[in-house]
Amino acid sequence: MARKKAAPDFEQSLTELQTLVERLESGELSLEDSLAAFEQGIRLTRECQGALSQAEQKVQILLGESGETAPFDPEGEAQ
């Protein structure tokens, strides 16, 4: 059975995204480098948004109205 590729740490992705933004804002990158950095930034943004969505889902499960906790599904599938 193949293992899923581990997602990068949220804080690591956010730090990398901040570094990319600083590089883009510096205005010292070529057009090609800027486009590559932008593409990488979009990927990192999506990873961060996914991690935040999973965290929000887990909080909602833990704070459910029934007072009971339900198992957390990191893939976001309803049970």
Phi, psi and omega in degrees: 000128183281143177274148175285146176293128181292134178288143178298153178300137182304311182297322178295316179296319180295318178297317179296321178296317178298321178296318178298318180298316179299318179296318179294319181290339181294334180075010183264357181273148174289169179301316180297315179294323178296317179296319178295318179294320179297315178300315179296322178296320177297316179299314180295321178299317179295321177298316180295317179297321178296317179296319179293322178296318178296318179296318179297318179299317181295318178297317180298321178295314182293332181257022182305153183297331183288346182083353178259146176269147178244156179298142179276131178251102183295345179272355176078015180275137179286150179257000000 
